[in-house]
Amino acid sequence: MPLYIPREDAGYLAGAVPVLVLVSTEQIERLPVFRLDAGRPLPCEGWQFLAGLTASVVDGPGDSGIFVEGIARPEEAEERFAWLEAVDRSGGAVVLVVDSHSAVDDWAALADGGKARGGFVPAVQRTD
């Protein structure tokens, strides 16, 4: 059964690889524990990401998945479009599921802690 994440529990971070941070205490079936290889997040095998302006879906194997509520106000659109372009350029995003609204800038600490789930999720190619 897909997990629903409201917009206030979703964060969109820019960088060399865009990051989608989701806050949830729910266990997400089949989403791997967040791990690094030479400082880079490992891919989430069997998962794909459909990023959108008003909603995004992180689709996993079987019935596993995450529905993420998108923007609610027009003034958010410009920043979100920039993030979506970064997802297109990177071919996906790092999806991180954490259990609280805390800093997620130290990937090594997240990986060592073993609480975060996720990794790099390839994007579904959108057609215009």
ChimeraX attribute file (.defattr): number of C-alpha atoms within 10 A of each C-alpha:
attribute: neighborCount
match mode: 1-to-1
recipient: residues
	/A:1	10
	/A:2	16
	/A:3	18
	/A:4	15
	/A:5	17
	/A:6	15
	/A:7	15
	/A:8	13
	/A:9	17
	/A:10	19
	/A:11	14
	/A:12	16
	/A:13	16
	/A:14	17
	/A:15	9
	/A:16	11
	/A:17	17
	/A:18	23
	/A:19	23
	/A:20	21
	/A:21	20
	/A:22	26
	/A:23	20
	/A:24	18
	/A:25	10
	/A:26	11
	/A:27	11
	/A:28	18
	/A:29	15
	/A:30	18
	/A:31	23
	/A:32	15
	/A:33	18
	/A:34	27
	/A:35	23
	/A:36	15
	/A:37	8
	/A:38	7
	/A:39	10
	/A:40	14
	/A:41	20
	/A:42	18
	/A:43	20
	/A:44	22
	/A:45	15
	/A:46	13
	/A:47	20
	/A:48	20
	/A:49	24
	/A:50	18
	/A:51	24
	/A:52	17
	/A:53	16
	/A:54	14
	/A:55	15
	/A:56	16
	/A:57	19
	/A:58	21
	/A:59	20
	/A:60	21
	/A:61	13
	/A:62	11
	/A:63	12
	/A:64	16
	/A:65	22
	/A:66	19
	/A:67	16
	/A:68	23
	/A:69	19
	/A:70	20
	/A:71	16
	/A:72	12
	/A:73	8
	/A:74	7
	/A:75	9
	/A:76	12
	/A:77	15
	/A:78	11
	/A:79	11
	/A:80	18
	/A:81	13
	/A:82	12
	/A:83	24
	/A:84	20
	/A:85	13
	/A:86	19
	/A:87	24
	/A:88	18
	/A:89	14
	/A:90	15
	/A:91	17
	/A:92	23
	/A:93	29
	/A:94	25
	/A:95	26
	/A:96	25
	/A:97	25
	/A:98	22
	/A:99	14
	/A:100	12
	/A:101	14
	/A:102	8
	/A:103	10
	/A:104	16
	/A:105	9
	/A:106	8
	/A:107	18
	/A:108	15
	/A:109	12
	/A:110	20
	/A:111	19
	/A:112	12
	/A:113	12
	/A:114	11
	/A:115	13
	/A:116	24
	/A:117	22
	/A:118	26
	/A:119	26
	/A:120	25
	/A:121	26
	/A:122	23
	/A:123	19
	/A:124	16
	/A:125	12
	/A:126	9
	/A:127	4
	/A:128	3
